[in-house]
């Protein structure tokens, strides 16, 4: 294997470690999107990636750390693909509409092999209190918070309960993801119509 | 074991068979509400119920038949506990409000050990076309259809898209189930508020 030219041995090892970590986490996010976070194991990821089981274990230490790193990785990919492209849009209706469109795209052509990472992992974890569930809840709250802020910005009247509207919009987006996986292509329009109704409420 | 007094041997066997079937299906619904329909197996149900593995297999034949019978059993329990109690209510706003209240109760104090049967099984099956997914979809469509009918009856104006409103209400009910499992007790009011908004739309 070539050593990076401008790096001493330590940096080279660290670069390879980071790259390996990324490969294992990509595989972990895809596996979790299919079967949830519980079946994740050092052995299964080793088989999937060709990295040795000891190598995978050395990167994450415990299964819980692996699960937390997998959630953080999914969140980074989600933020980069769904949220970041709307950064340049005007806050409010325009940005909210953009977020809904990016979500629809995310649901229509899933980033992860099993479809929506959050839909696959939350029902599994929601009855198991602990750091893993907390990490999922914190991602969900951040997403609903983002919808609430953009909704508040978008609406002419500030009298409506923005948190309720954000909860409703998030519920519909999740249901659209599920409906699309059942082959109901028209579901995407339900997300658009709901966003429009809530913006104009 | 006592033989039923007013039954010949055949009827006695059939009665025992029905009772055993009910015991196995109760266990199957609870298991599926926790881990989904895939981990259901004759062996696991035998261990859970004390019925012999051959006995369980004789009742259902194939794993797919077992899964379909489990869905039908969950649907019967759901209909008896959530839908039937609203039969005597006036169609429209009153009955819809009753359905929402029964759903909240269903979500707050789950009928099944793992919580909502549909939330646990649909994400697992939605990417696997076949009779099992079809059975789940048909239950979901019947439920959304019921909400749509009551919404149409409840609303003063018939101009709104009742199917969209039913989709939205179902989405919020599912999200409330999930939020309750995350400990957000206030989520129940979001279901009530959403139903009220949609009725008055």
Interface residues (C-beta under 8 A of the other chain):
Chain A: X114 X115 X119 X120 X122 X123 X126 X127 X133 X137 X161 X164 X167 X168 X170 X171 X172 X174 X175 X176 X178 X179 X181 X182 X187 X190 X193 X194
Chain B: X114 X115 X119 X120 X122 X123 X126 X127 X133 X137 X161 X164 X167 X168 X170 X171 X172 X174 X175 X176 X178 X179 X181 X182 X187 X190 X193 X194
